[in-house]
Structure formats: C-alpha cells, structure tokens
Amino acid sequence: MKLISGIPSGPIEDRWTNHKFDMKLVNPANKRKFNILVVGSGLAGGAAAATLAELGYNVECYCYQDSPRRAHSIAAQGGINAAKNYQNDGDSVYRLFYDTVKGGDFRSREANVHRLAEVSMNIIDQCIAQGVPFARDYGGMLDNRSFGGAQVSRTFYARGQTGQQLLLGAYSALSRQIGLGKVNMFPFTEMLDLVLVNGKARGIVIRDLKTGKIETRTGDAVLLCTGGYSNVFYLSTNAKGCNATAIWRAHQLGAGFANPCFTQIHPTCIPQSGDYQSKLTLMSESLRNDGRIWVPKSEGDNRKAREIPEDERDYYLERLYPSFGNLTPRDIASRRAKEAVDSGRGVGPQNNGVFLDFAEAIGRLGKEVIAERYGNLFDMYMRITGEDPYTVPMRIYPAPHYTMGGLWVDYNLESTIPGLFVLGEANFSDHGANRLGASALMQGLADGYFIAPYTVGNYLAQGGLDKVPSDHAACKEAEGRVAGRIERLLGIGGKRTATSFHRELGRIVWDACGMARNASGLEDAVKKIPVLREQFWSDLILPGTGSRFNAALEEAGRVADYMELAELMCRDALNRNESCGGHFREEFRTEEGEARRVDEEYSYGAVWEYTGENREPVMHKERLEFEYVKPSQRSYK
Amino acid sequence: MNLILQVWRQDGPDSKGRFVRYEANDISDHASFFEMLDVVNEQLIEKGEEPIHFSHDCREGICGTCGMVINGTPHGPDPGITTCQLHMRRFNDGDEIWVEPFRATAMPVIKDLVVDRSALDCIIQAGGYISANTGNAQDANAIPIPKNDSDLAMDAAACIGCGACVAACPNASAMLFTAAKIGHLGLLPQGQAERNSRARGNCTNHGSCQNACPKEISVDFIARLNGDFLRAGFK
C-alpha cells in the first residue's frame, strides 16, 4: 500500500489556490458523459451530489433512509465554524487553522486543515444564498457564539438545529438537481460492496431495502460519504441506522483505514437509564456555557443535589482548569467525568453521571434568560428523564459521538483505491486525534461543496475510464459476494439476536477502547472480539428472507462488520503507545493526569491494510510534518 | 409495567393488513416507546418471527423518520413531539395501546408501520429550494435580514418532513408541509426572485395538521401561502 498524500508545495496559504489551478479540468461538454456514484446524502454526500450535478456530471446518490433529508448530519445542534471574523475579535483563517491543528492534538495534516479554514467562509456564504436561516442580531447581521472552548466567537448557528438547517440547505440543492433530472436518487438503498475494475473503483453493489433486490450500479468514480462508525459502541449518539458497512467493504478491497482508534466521546449526554437503552441522547455542548459541572466530594453521597452543601461539592473542572473551567475541550471534560464516576462519586439512580447545574446561572440571569437560551434542550431533557432541570441539576455523562478516524485519503480526498473518494466523517482527514465543536458540519460541507467537485474532476480528466457494463465479470463477482454473505447470515439458524451480540460487542469496546485505554485491556479485547465474532457466525438467529424488506437482516449485516472493525480499533489503540486527543492511554499521562503525546515516535497517521478474514492487518505510516504550528502540550489550565 | 399492544401488521404494499395482539411485559417507565417496541421485537426474533417494522433513525426527534398513529393520534398522545420522544411513563400499567401506520393515499404502507413518504420529496423537488448554484454566493452579511423575519423563517424551517400533518388532515393533504417550506423561503430576501412562481393552494382549514405537528408549526403559514397564491395569480 502506497501512501502519497499529494500535499502541494509552497506557502500554506497558497497551496489550495495553486492546486486548484494545477488540477485538470473536464470540458463542459464532456461532463455529462461521466457518471458519478455518491453514497450517502448527509452534508458531505448531499452537497457533493448537488454540486457535481450543477457542474454537469450525471450523478447517482444513494441513502439507506427513506429520504435524503434524514441523514444524521441533521442531528448536529450547536453550530458551524467559519473564520469570518464578523465579531471583530481577532479571528482569521490562520487562527481557525491553528486552533484546529492544536485541538486535534497534532495528529492531522496541516495543509488539509488550512484548506478547511479557507473554505469555511465560502460555506457560510453558500448557505445564506440557499436560505439557511442562521441566527441574526437586531441589526439583521449574522450572530455568532463562542463554542467548545474557542477563544473567539466564530460559530454560526440556527437555534439548536444548525445541522438540520444546513442539511436541509444541501437537500434543497440536491432536490433541485433531482427535479432537473441530473441526479438519480436511490432512497431505501444500502451499498453492500464495491466493484473494482483494473484496480479502480467503478461501481457499487446495492440492495433495495424495500424489496431485497440486489444490483450493480457502475460509474466513473465512487464517493463514499457514509459518516462515522460510533455505533460500534452499540450505545452512541448516532442514529440507529448509521453504519460502517460501506467503508469497511472498501477497506476489505484495499482502502487503507487510518487511525481507527481516534474516536470522540462527547461530554454532555444523558446517562443510560437501563439495559433496554437503545441509544444515547446528546445535549448541546453550549449548555456548558452556563451550567456548572460538579459531583459530591465524598464517595457514595446519595443525598439529593440540593441537600448537598456548597462546601461538600467538587466543581472539578473549575478546580483543575481555572482559566477554561467548564469549557475545557471535549476529550478533557469527558475524561474527568469518567474519573469522577469511577471514583465512586457518580450521581443519579445508577451513580453513572455528573451534575450539570444551572442554579447559579438562573440566580444570576433569571429563569427567563436561561429558558430563552436552552429552553428546547431543557424540555428534551425533561421528556427523557422526567426531571425538571430548572429545579434540579441535569445529570450528564459522556457518550460516543464522532469518529475522527476513517478511510485514509490524500489531499484530493482520494483513498488508496483510485477513483474512490471519501468525504466527511467517513474519512480521517482534518480533525487529527480530537475534533473541535462545530467543526464537523464545516468539514462535511467543505468536502462536499468546495473540494471534491474540483478533485473528482481532476481524476476524471485524466482519462482511462472505459465504460463498464453492469454485467461485467467484476460486477457479477461482487454481486456474488453480497448474495453469499446474506445467505450465510440467514443460514446460521442459531439462538441469539444481532442486537444482543451488538450490545456485548459494544460493552467490550467501550471498556477497552472508550474514554481510557490501557495495554492489558486492549490485549484482552483483541482476544475476546474474535471469540464473540465466532459465536456471532454460529449462533445468530435471523427471521425472514433476503428477498424482502427485512430490518433484522440489515441490522445483522451491520453488526457483522462492527465485529471486525472493533478489533481493528483495539489494535490501533494498542499500537499507539501515547495519549493524544480522544485516545487516552492510561500508561501515558503527565504528572497532572493530562494526555502525554510521544511525538518522536507517533507523529504519524496509522494506516491499516486489510490482509484477509481473521488475519492480522498490516500497519503503514503517514509521517506528519508540522511546519507552521509547532507541536506543544495542549494546556487549558 | 405490562401492556397490551394492538399493532398493525402488513406484509407489503399489496397485502391485506390486520391488527395483531402482543404483550409487552416488564417494561420500565423510563424506556421510550421505541425501546418498548425493541423489547417486543427481540422476543419475536428469538421466536423466529419477523419483527414489527417501524421507521426510526435518530431517536432524538429531529430526523423526521419516525411516525405512527398511537391510539388514534399521529405521534401519540403528547403534543409537540415525535414518536421517538414518547416515553412509557406517559402510559399506565395494563394499558391497551393501538398502533397503526400513518394513513394517506399518497403515503402507502410499505410494511407494517413503515410508509412511503416520497411524495413529500417530490414537492421539494418541484420547487422547495432557492436556485443558487454552489460558488455564486456573495458575502453572507451583504443583505441584512430583520431578526423577526429570520426568526419567523426559522419557525417554518423547523419542519422535519415526518408527514404527521398529512396523516392528520381529513383531506390527507400536505398543505402544512408545503406552506412551511414556502413560508421559510418566501420570508427571506433570497427567496423573492422565485416567490411568485412557487405558491400553490388550497386548503379547507381544519387545522388538524397543526395539532399533530411535532414541531408545532403554525397554520398561519398556510394562511400566508394562500395569500401568496392569490397574489401570484395577479402577477
């Protein structure tokens, strides 16, 4: 596996501009001769499909949901960053670039991050042109807020529904192209395999979820915009249908998987209430702007929150990080919450949370102001827990939320398989070991609107793409793999449901490869997961058939892939003998308990090559160079 | 708590459906309605039976995937929420709960409680957008938009496209859905160029849609749409 990142030379601020000029163009009259397959319809996929169609390409777009408007980008609450400096508080492209490289704990590629910061501004302009109703001030100008520990206010938002509004913007652009006949949309469709011809990505095998029909769609390039893999953990904030099947299938066929152990655990989610729990609900991080986080000072203190006197409370973030306080970055806030709960000071019926208390803010600002800022979040919390956060503190606990790792891509967002591009959360490119708040939406849209449309054109312009008929031997072979797999799943005839296997897998990965990791736990997990996988393939029960709508079959197929991906995550975490960002190895910490990076050895992206079922993967390294932002210990004291 | 469920089961679009009785036992009152269904489905799968198919995805009230009629009301008894946000503490031990799909000719049943809402996508494809190609945009702050207009546009834009308004409407009409989109775009300066070519009517003003809407979108937007429709006729 060759890793050529293709980073352009020259000063960092000129690289993307020069690269755009250097890339080849497709003649406008020839664009309609190319067929581009876009898998996923979230911010990355929806934006890419719409923009490529506007340019004149023929596009096919696929999503497992019943409509492209439902992709999980929709659930992002807080906002989207852009270096507009509308607030005149000293923001700039360079500052957003700097913050993102540092926030990623020096495990991302500088050139990619700088490009992201550059196009962040175009994104906001584009969204406004589409009619995205961002929040405004009374003068009619766009409002911004500080978010997730940023020292400047660069976050644009639409109430608590920013992801929804951005996705609906991309969806409207996509819908327009569907209406114009330039995009052929396939909802209720899942990609189950990739077709390679002469080593290039030339098609995908899809299953119509309503009818079970399997067919191959061929094209000149394939874009995977299929999101992250937090659902490996079973309980996460992802939608139930989010899955890793498309990227895993590509990985099995030769796409390198980079930094799978870089996962983000979001600090403010509602704690689990019982074994029946099917997912975790995120409460916007913005709550930390006014809420104070605390636990009782003594273990096993089961008094009600309001009965615990002030001097018996430990506001641990304010104590440990006086300058950032409750606004420390996500990885730190999450880890400290885990420590508090692990030390026996967790709160709530299951002692599995920490308090997020608004009493002081309500006293200072009044209930009305708090209701105006967070009313919808408070209502949501009340509905789920039955408790009123205006009178008792919220209980929160971290939950898997986002995956920085993903398929390796070069500067053009092309994977190690030629013609296979990976956009958005599905790739590994911009966030390093930790993503900053309000940067996921930015990256998805940057990739979709402003990067892939150029780089995909550059790939197509190089030619060598003879038409692949859908009865090509490679298509038949891939279809055979898909049919064989479905048959295998349906034929096991065991006793345990896919959900029960998934739950058990999730517990293993959460314990060994969640917020805190150590070598012995990871070694143990690397042994346990193949055993569980073996059980899965011999004891799964699956009703129904493959030739009809079968939700249980869909789930089982996804769980089968998690069984493999989970092992790779643990291997990656075991390999990385350092702590950085969301990857916290207990053996590698400073005296104050902070993450300790080992730059001399681990300043690289770990890119894994698949070598076959039940065989150890091979790791390759992409060395990271830091010319502009010198690696330093992140300090939020 | 223990509950009796009467659930609509239907094999496919052309099959005849029927209510099937299930028992859901030992359900925690902290569980969500879907987590209760998950428990029932696990038991069905363990018996080798097909689970109850229902639409769900984000399970936090924003994706718009879910929707079913519970005891005769789209999205169930609580106002202003999607089905996935409904929790079992809303019910009593021993309750009998009737669960059906959204019913409208334009949203045929695919299987059990899953319906085909692609008609709503068709409405957006026909004109629920501002024609702005990527790359053309001027600076985002070039046009100030009064906060009130922007806030009102956001009220309309909050629609999640779940189809509850259609299911609740005696005419099975998508007026509230359409009006919300036209309201959102028509309130903004960016939408003015195409405003007159997009308005469509008309409505018998029952208002059931507003009651069923999990995002509490107001029927005022339908009034606004009717106004636009009338005005567009004179242009």
Interface residues (C-beta under 8 A of the other chain):
Chain A: A47 A50 T51 E54 Q65 D66 S67 P68 R69 R70 H72 I74 A75 K84 Y86 N122 I124 D125 Q126 C127 I128 A129 Q130 G131 P133 F134 A135 R136 D137 Y138 G139 G140 M141 L142 A158 R159 Q161 G163 Q164 Q165 L168 Y171 S172 A173 S175 R176 I178 G179 M185 P187 K210 T237 A239 K240 G241 S273 G274 Y276 Q277 S278 K279 T281 L282 M380 R383 I384 T385 G386 Y449 F450 P453 K495 T497 T499 S500 I541 L542 P543 G544 R548 F549 N550 A551 A552
Chain B: G12 I27 S28 H30 A31 S32 F34 E35 M36 D38 V39 E42 L44 I45 E46 G48 E49 E50 P51 H53 S55 H56 D57 C58 R59 E60 G61 I62 C63 G64 T65 D78 I81 Q85 H87 R89 I110 K111 V114 D116 R117 S118 L120 D121 I124 Q125 A126 G127 G128 Y129 I130 S131 A132 N133 T134 G135 N136 A137 Q138 D139 A140 N141 I143 P144 I145 P146 K147 S150 D151 A153 M154 A157 A158 I160 G161 H184 L185 L188 Q190 G191
